[in-house]
């Protein structure tokens, strides 16, 4: 069994269901409900929020840290089968809806985060930074973190897509695309890109 497509819209799913029913393909084509996390601001706060895998499980950032509270309960389809184990017509199918997980409210401020992102990006470009640039904005009276920025960053809706800096590093490596060295370097670049430099790397003390 192979997967043809993931994360299709509900409208497409309805069309596929109709196609299956009209052509009697119940034993050949299946649909499975999955959870999809969508990030409306793309890369904003990427290193803090983190992301999920294709199964909707948090694997990075706050998504990972609070996975047990955010995941909720998966929904499921209940189908009837005949004595030979074959699925019966869709008329006998029902769905148990999913139960949403908890919501997580952060102290991040969209406007402050956006402003910090622009400043960190500009500082990186102007200084010719080689090991990324980062910045943190905190309310010193409460300790609330208003923004954490790391540049170059990544798109939360496509975290496995390399940014321009990583692509350039791969191209300049001289490794063949199908080589083990190329694959290893690509993985290292992805992990480095996801790493929250502001809180995981040491730095020399000095002027703030």
Backbone bond lengths (Angstrom), bond angles and torsions (degrees), N, CA, C in turn:
res aa  C-N    CA-C-N  psi(-1)  N-CA   C-N-CA  omega(-1)  CA-C   N-CA-C  phi
1 X - - - 1.454 - - 1.530 108.94 -
2 X 1.319 117.61 133.06 1.459 121.45 -179.10 1.518 110.39 -125.27
3 X 1.315 115.46 152.58 1.463 121.34 179.37 1.520 109.22 -91.15
4 X 1.326 115.80 125.50 1.463 120.88 -178.83 1.522 111.10 -87.15
5 X 1.320 117.14 -43.00 1.463 121.24 -178.54 1.519 110.49 -152.74
6 X 1.325 115.10 149.29 1.461 121.24 176.78 1.521 110.22 -118.82
7 X 1.302 116.21 155.97 1.470 123.12 173.97 1.525 113.05 53.91
8 X 1.332 117.07 44.13 1.458 119.87 175.63 1.522 108.71 -77.05
9 X 1.331 117.28 156.71 1.463 120.88 -179.01 1.527 110.00 -73.69
10 X 1.331 116.25 163.53 1.463 121.04 -179.84 1.524 111.37 -63.17
11 X 1.341 117.14 -33.91 1.476 120.62 179.04 1.530 110.96 -64.59
12 X 1.334 116.28 -42.99 1.463 120.01 178.72 1.523 110.14 -66.19
13 X 1.327 116.34 -39.06 1.470 120.81 178.91 1.534 110.29 -60.63
14 X 1.333 116.54 -41.05 1.468 120.10 178.95 1.527 110.83 -64.26
15 X 1.333 116.28 -39.43 1.468 120.39 179.17 1.526 110.59 -65.16
16 X 1.334 116.26 -40.68 1.465 120.15 179.39 1.521 110.31 -65.62
17 X 1.332 117.12 -40.92 1.465 121.02 178.59 1.526 110.63 -61.00
18 X 1.336 115.62 -41.58 1.458 119.98 179.53 1.523 110.32 -65.55
19 X 1.334 116.39 -40.42 1.462 121.53 179.10 1.525 110.78 -63.33
20 X 1.336 116.58 -41.70 1.468 121.52 179.16 1.521 110.59 -61.95
21 X 1.330 115.27 -46.01 1.460 120.01 -178.19 1.526 112.01 -65.85
22 X 1.325 116.92 -41.46 1.468 121.46 -177.50 1.527 112.18 -68.03
23 X 1.324 116.53 -30.08 1.464 120.28 -175.34 1.527 113.89 -108.75
24 X 1.322 116.62 7.14 1.461 119.73 177.07 1.520 113.55 61.31
25 X 1.326 116.75 44.12 1.469 120.73 -175.94 1.533 112.39 -105.94
26 X 1.338 116.12 25.77 1.463 120.20 -176.38 1.528 113.34 -58.27
27 X 1.328 117.75 -29.92 1.468 121.06 -178.17 1.525 112.88 -91.99
28 X 1.349 116.57 1.31 1.463 119.55 -175.72 1.531 113.67 -118.42
29 X 1.331 116.24 -32.64 1.461 120.13 -177.43 1.527 109.30 -123.80
30 X 1.320 116.27 131.45 1.463 121.12 -178.35 1.527 110.54 -128.32
31 X 1.309 115.27 152.24 1.455 121.07 173.58 1.517 108.46 -120.02
32 X 1.309 116.36 143.99 1.459 121.11 178.91 1.518 109.14 -131.04
33 X 1.321 116.05 130.79 1.461 120.47 -179.92 1.524 109.77 -75.42
34 X 1.317 116.58 136.36 1.468 121.59 178.52 1.529 109.21 -136.08
35 X 1.313 115.71 160.81 1.462 121.11 177.21 1.526 109.32 -93.04
36 X 1.313 116.38 142.13 1.459 121.18 179.86 1.518 110.02 -127.56
37 X 1.306 116.60 127.17 1.459 120.86 177.21 1.521 108.20 -97.71
38 X 1.329 116.14 127.28 1.466 120.31 -179.53 1.525 109.36 -118.83
39 X 1.334 115.30 134.38 1.462 120.95 -178.26 1.530 108.92 -111.76
40 X 1.328 117.91 103.64 1.471 121.35 -173.84 1.519 115.09 -62.99
41 X 1.351 117.99 -22.54 1.465 119.92 -178.07 1.527 112.46 -101.52
42 X 1.322 117.51 12.97 1.471 122.90 176.94 1.532 113.06 57.07
43 X 1.326 118.71 -97.11 1.467 120.97 -173.95 1.523 113.50 -96.95
44 X 1.315 118.13 -4.34 1.459 121.08 -176.92 1.531 110.87 -63.27
45 X 1.323 116.48 120.87 1.459 121.34 179.91 1.519 113.63 68.13
46 X 1.322 116.37 23.02 1.468 121.44 -173.59 1.523 113.44 -55.68
47 X 1.323 117.15 -44.85 1.461 120.22 -174.94 1.528 112.84 -73.02
48 X 1.307 116.93 -16.27 1.466 120.78 177.22 1.525 110.67 -93.02
49 X 1.317 116.37 -48.12 1.466 120.80 -176.40 1.522 112.74 -68.09
50 X 1.335 116.76 -42.16 1.463 119.51 -176.51 1.512 111.47 75.57
51 X 1.341 116.62 -168.82 1.469 119.74 -175.16 1.514 110.59 -153.16
52 X 1.335 115.75 175.61 1.460 122.08 -179.24 1.521 110.48 -114.26
53 X 1.337 116.37 166.04 1.457 120.04 174.85 1.524 109.58 -88.32
54 X 1.321 117.16 -172.47 1.462 120.87 -177.35 1.525 112.99 -64.71
55 X 1.312 117.20 -20.09 1.460 121.16 178.96 1.523 112.13 -90.76
56 X 1.328 116.81 2.87 1.451 120.13 178.89 1.517 114.45 82.09
57 X 1.321 117.39 12.11 1.466 122.19 179.74 1.522 110.13 -91.61
58 X 1.324 117.10 128.79 1.451 120.66 -179.95 1.518 111.50 -65.00
59 X 1.328 117.14 128.20 1.463 120.27 -177.86 1.525 112.35 -125.29
60 X 1.328 116.48 2.72 1.459 118.76 -178.35 1.529 109.81 -157.76
61 X 1.324 117.48 150.45 1.454 122.56 174.38 1.518 114.40 61.64
62 X 1.332 115.89 -149.83 1.461 120.98 179.50 1.528 111.23 -63.00
63 X 1.329 116.43 -29.56 1.463 120.17 177.40 1.526 110.34 -58.96
64 X 1.313 115.90 -37.90 1.462 121.11 179.89 1.531 111.12 -79.48
65 X 1.333 115.74 -45.34 1.454 120.57 -176.11 1.532 112.68 -61.87
66 X 1.331 116.89 -34.22 1.466 120.74 -177.18 1.528 112.61 -113.81
67 X 1.327 116.03 24.70 1.470 121.59 -177.62 1.528 112.28 -52.87
68 X 1.318 118.34 -44.11 1.465 120.99 -175.27 1.526 112.42 -64.06
69 X 1.333 117.22 -23.94 1.459 120.66 179.19 1.529 112.28 -93.57
70 X 1.331 116.66 -29.56 1.458 121.46 -175.38 1.529 114.14 -87.55
71 X 1.339 117.29 -24.06 1.460 120.44 -169.55 1.524 114.63 -67.30
72 X 1.340 118.65 -33.56 1.457 119.51 -177.51 1.520 111.51 69.41
73 X 1.331 115.98 -159.72 1.460 121.51 179.19 1.518 109.71 -121.32
74 X 1.322 116.67 128.92 1.456 120.89 -178.55 1.526 111.25 -64.04
75 X 1.325 115.13 147.85 1.461 120.00 172.79 1.520 108.22 -83.99
76 X 1.307 117.44 174.76 1.463 120.39 179.44 1.514 111.36 -155.69
77 X 1.327 115.01 156.92 1.447 122.08 175.50 1.522 108.80 -99.04
78 X 1.308 116.09 139.38 1.463 121.70 176.40 1.520 107.12 -115.14
79 X 1.342 116.85 118.42 1.460 121.09 -177.48 1.522 110.83 -122.51
80 X 1.309 114.99 156.75 1.469 120.85 177.86 1.525 108.92 -99.11
81 X 1.331 116.82 145.10 1.457 121.70 178.34 1.522 109.77 -127.80
82 X 1.315 115.05 150.98 1.462 118.85 179.38 1.530 109.78 -84.87
83 X 1.323 116.96 -174.90 1.469 121.69 -176.12 1.519 112.85 -62.23
84 X 1.349 117.44 -23.74 1.464 121.01 179.72 1.531 112.56 -91.54
85 X 1.325 116.02 2.69 1.457 119.37 178.43 1.512 113.98 87.11
86 X 1.337 117.79 6.45 1.456 120.79 179.49 1.524 110.32 -82.87
87 X 1.341 115.66 142.07 1.454 118.96 177.83 1.519 110.07 -67.15
88 X 1.330 116.02 139.45 1.454 121.62 177.91 1.528 109.00 -87.26
89 X 1.315 118.91 169.52 1.465 122.38 -175.97 1.523 112.91 -51.72
90 X 1.345 115.29 159.41 1.448 121.05 -176.59 1.525 113.33 -61.91
91 X 1.331 117.33 -16.69 1.466 120.59 178.41 1.520 110.87 -60.95
92 X 1.333 116.80 -23.48 1.461 121.21 -177.93 1.527 112.06 -97.54
93 X 1.318 116.15 9.56 1.466 120.07 -176.68 1.520 111.28 -98.98
94 X 1.305 116.62 140.36 1.455 121.38 176.10 1.518 108.82 -135.33
95 X 1.328 116.14 163.97 1.457 120.05 -177.49 1.521 110.17 -127.74
96 X 1.318 115.62 133.89 1.463 121.63 173.67 1.529 105.90 -96.86
97 X 1.320 118.42 113.21 1.469 120.66 -175.97 1.524 113.09 -64.65
98 X 1.314 114.74 153.54 1.466 120.61 178.16 1.519 110.41 -73.45
99 X 1.312 115.35 154.43 1.467 121.24 176.10 1.526 107.78 -107.17
100 X 1.330 117.75 116.12 1.469 120.23 -177.71 1.526 112.25 -60.92
101 X 1.333 115.59 150.12 1.448 119.97 176.04 1.516 110.31 -82.04
102 X 1.318 116.70 -173.69 1.456 120.81 178.83 1.521 110.50 -74.02
103 X 1.319 116.15 160.33 1.459 121.97 173.52 1.521 108.30 -94.79
104 X 1.315 116.17 153.24 1.465 121.22 -179.69 1.527 108.24 -121.72
105 X 1.316 116.21 118.87 1.466 121.18 178.06 1.528 109.05 -99.45
106 X 1.309 116.99 127.02 1.462 121.57 179.89 1.524 110.47 -108.03
107 X 1.319 116.30 170.81 1.464 121.10 177.30 1.529 111.39 -91.56
108 X 1.328 117.27 2.18 1.463 120.01 179.25 1.527 110.26 -62.06
109 X 1.317 115.21 138.68 1.463 121.92 178.30 1.533 107.81 -109.59
110 X 1.315 116.66 120.06 1.470 121.59 -175.81 1.530 111.52 -54.85
111 X 1.308 117.48 -43.88 1.465 120.87 -175.99 1.533 111.11 -70.97
112 X 1.331 116.63 -41.83 1.465 120.18 177.75 1.521 110.19 -66.46
113 X 1.339 116.51 -41.30 1.464 120.92 178.98 1.523 111.10 -60.92
114 X 1.313 116.18 -43.95 1.461 120.62 -179.42 1.530 110.97 -64.23
115 X 1.336 116.16 -41.67 1.461 120.38 179.70 1.527 110.87 -65.77
116 X 1.339 116.37 -41.75 1.466 119.91 178.95 1.521 110.85 -65.47
117 X 1.323 117.08 -40.28 1.468 120.79 178.26 1.526 110.58 -56.41
118 X 1.321 116.54 -43.91 1.465 121.02 -178.62 1.526 110.88 -65.07
119 X 1.333 116.41 -42.12 1.468 120.61 -178.59 1.527 111.60 -67.62
120 X 1.336 116.34 -42.68 1.466 120.47 -179.56 1.532 110.56 -66.21
121 X 1.316 116.06 -40.32 1.466 120.36 178.00 1.525 110.37 -62.21
122 X 1.329 116.15 -45.72 1.459 120.76 -179.10 1.526 110.92 -63.37
123 X 1.327 116.37 -40.97 1.473 120.64 179.64 1.524 110.68 -63.89
124 X 1.342 116.05 -39.90 1.469 121.00 179.63 1.529 110.61 -63.37
125 X 1.326 115.88 -45.40 1.464 120.85 -177.42 1.526 111.01 -67.25
126 X 1.323 116.62 -46.16 1.464 120.63 -176.26 1.533 112.62 -69.12
127 X 1.329 116.62 -31.84 1.466 119.52 -178.13 1.523 113.11 -90.35
128 X 1.350 116.27 -8.80 1.453 119.59 -178.11 1.509 111.29 66.17
129 X 1.331 116.17 38.88 1.454 121.86 -176.99 1.523 113.25 -54.48
130 X 1.313 116.29 141.21 1.462 121.23 -179.24 1.534 112.57 -112.10
131 X 1.334 116.79 -15.89 1.461 119.99 -178.55 1.521 110.31 -125.96
132 X 1.318 115.64 40.94 1.452 123.80 179.09 1.529 112.36 64.55
133 X 1.316 116.47 171.03 1.459 122.36 179.17 1.521 107.96 -134.11
134 X 1.331 116.75 151.16 1.458 119.01 -178.40 1.525 110.98 -147.01
135 X 1.321 115.54 164.19 1.452 120.51 178.76 1.518 110.14 -159.56
136 X 1.320 116.17 153.04 1.463 122.30 179.34 1.518 108.65 -133.36
137 X 1.331 116.73 135.93 1.460 121.74 173.55 1.520 107.43 -116.93
138 X 1.348 115.34 123.50 1.464 120.29 -176.98 1.520 110.64 -128.84
139 X 1.311 116.06 143.72 1.455 121.19 171.49 1.522 106.29 -78.53
140 X 1.347 117.64 107.39 1.460 120.72 -172.35 1.525 112.96 -69.29
141 X 1.332 117.32 -15.39 1.460 120.26 179.77 1.531 112.20 -82.88
142 X 1.328 115.56 -29.00 1.475 119.41 -176.53 1.519 113.77 -117.89
143 X 1.343 116.77 -18.62 1.461 120.05 -176.02 1.511 112.81 85.20
144 X 1.345 117.19 0.43 1.467 120.41 178.84 1.525 110.25 -63.13
145 X 1.330 116.22 132.74 1.467 121.59 175.42 1.527 107.72 -86.64
146 X 1.328 116.60 115.31 1.457 121.46 -178.16 1.520 112.14 -90.83
147 X 1.323 116.61 -24.45 1.464 119.70 179.36 1.528 110.33 -166.02
148 X 1.313 115.51 141.93 1.466 122.60 170.90 1.523 106.44 -133.09
149 X 1.306 115.73 123.66 1.466 119.25 -176.09 1.523 111.45 -127.71
150 X 1.322 115.50 137.46 1.462 122.39 175.33 1.524 107.32 -133.11
151 X 1.313 116.72 133.54 1.469 121.02 178.74 1.523 110.01 -133.45
152 X 1.335 118.89 138.24 1.458 128.75 -0.32 1.533 112.74 -65.94
153 X 1.323 114.93 150.35 1.452 121.06 -176.56 1.519 110.78 -113.36
154 X 1.326 117.31 -162.81 1.467 121.15 178.74 1.521 109.60 -148.17
155 X 1.321 116.34 163.27 1.462 122.45 -179.48 1.522 109.14 -88.77
156 X 1.326 117.01 121.39 1.458 121.21 -179.27 1.527 112.89 -61.35
157 X 1.326 116.82 -26.74 1.463 120.18 179.41 1.528 112.16 -82.93
158 X 1.317 116.42 -7.74 1.472 121.39 176.84 1.524 108.77 -148.36
159 X 1.338 117.80 60.64 1.471 121.08 -173.97 1.513 115.07 -65.11
160 X 1.335 117.71 -19.32 1.463 120.43 -178.00 1.530 111.73 -88.69
161 X 1.341 116.14 0.46 1.459 120.65 178.54 1.522 109.44 -90.68
162 X 1.301 117.13 124.88 1.464 121.78 -178.39 1.528 111.73 -69.19
163 X 1.339 116.05 142.98 1.460 119.45 175.11 1.534 109.29 -79.34
164 X 1.319 116.28 175.22 1.475 121.29 -175.12 1.533 112.47 -60.09
165 X 1.330 116.88 -38.37 1.462 120.15 -179.32 1.531 111.31 -64.32
166 X 1.334 115.64 -40.69 1.466 120.01 -179.86 1.531 110.86 -68.44
167 X 1.320 115.59 -40.76 1.465 120.21 179.17 1.526 109.88 -61.86
168 X 1.334 115.95 -41.40 1.466 120.45 178.70 1.525 111.04 -63.44
169 X 1.342 115.91 -41.09 1.467 120.26 179.74 1.518 110.88 -64.29
170 X 1.318 117.26 -38.88 1.460 120.99 178.10 1.524 111.25 -65.63
171 X 1.331 115.46 -43.50 1.464 120.10 -178.71 1.522 111.47 -64.68
172 X 1.323 116.13 -36.07 1.461 120.29 -177.77 1.531 112.48 -83.42
173 X 1.337 117.26 -7.67 1.466 120.32 -178.63 1.522 112.16 -70.57
174 X 1.332 116.16 -27.95 1.462 119.86 -178.99 1.516 113.38 82.95
175 X 1.337 117.97 -0.04 1.462 121.24 -179.98 1.529 110.68 -78.22
176 X 1.321 116.20 143.79 1.465 120.80 175.66 1.527 108.62 -70.73
177 X 1.335 117.16 143.85 1.463 121.08 -174.68 1.526 113.36 -61.55
178 X 1.313 117.31 -26.01 1.460 119.72 -178.75 1.531 112.06 -98.45
179 X 1.340 116.57 11.50 1.462 119.77 -177.83 1.532 111.22 -88.85
180 X 1.314 115.25 158.28 1.470 120.80 178.88 1.527 110.55 -66.09
181 X 1.332 116.04 -36.45 1.461 120.53 -179.98 1.534 110.98 -63.40
182 X 1.333 115.76 -39.83 1.475 121.09 179.68 1.530 110.02 -63.64
183 X 1.323 115.97 -46.21 1.461 120.44 -179.16 1.524 111.65 -64.02
184 X 1.329 116.42 -39.91 1.460 121.19 179.69 1.519 111.05 -65.51
185 X 1.335 116.35 -43.68 1.460 120.69 179.47 1.522 110.72 -64.90
186 X 1.315 116.54 -40.47 1.468 120.62 179.26 1.522 110.89 -60.57
187 X 1.344 115.88 -43.21 1.461 120.68 178.67 1.527 111.12 -63.92
188 X 1.332 116.66 -41.33 1.460 120.92 179.80 1.529 110.75 -64.53
189 X 1.330 116.37 -39.20 1.462 120.79 179.53 1.522 110.63 -66.01
190 X 1.332 116.79 -39.65 1.466 120.32 178.12 1.525 111.12 -63.28
191 X 1.329 116.15 -46.31 1.462 120.95 -179.21 1.529 110.96 -63.40
192 X 1.327 116.00 -38.86 1.457 120.24 178.33 1.521 110.58 -66.15
193 X 1.330 116.64 -40.66 1.466 121.67 179.84 1.523 110.86 -63.12
194 X 1.331 116.94 -41.60 1.476 121.04 -178.95 1.522 111.59 -72.28
195 X 1.326 118.08 -27.27 1.457 122.08 -174.95 1.532 111.38 -61.66
196 X 1.339 115.77 129.59 1.462 120.71 179.73 1.522 109.37 -81.53
197 X 1.300 115.73 91.59 1.468 122.77 -175.70 1.533 112.04 -55.16
198 X 1.323 116.58 -33.33 1.461 120.89 -175.31 1.520 113.38 -65.05
199 X 1.311 117.53 -24.92 1.478 119.70 -175.63 1.526 114.12 -124.14
200 X 1.334 118.46 -4.18 1.459 119.26 -176.19 1.531 114.34 -117.37
201 X 1.327 117.29 -13.16 1.457 120.24 -178.67 1.526 110.94 -110.21
202 X 1.335 115.85 143.75 1.467 120.06 178.19 1.529 109.47 -80.01
203 X 1.343 115.70 155.35 1.452 119.57 177.78 1.526 109.00 -145.16
204 X 1.310 115.54 157.18 1.457 120.64 -178.18 1.528 109.97 -71.96
205 X 1.330 117.76 133.29 1.470 119.67 177.75 1.517 110.14 -68.17
206 X 1.305 115.16 150.29 1.466 118.53 -178.69 1.518 110.15 174.04
207 X 1.314 116.57 -153.83 1.449 121.32 -178.30 1.521 110.89 -64.69
208 X 1.333 116.69 137.98 1.469 121.62 176.41 1.514 110.53 -98.85
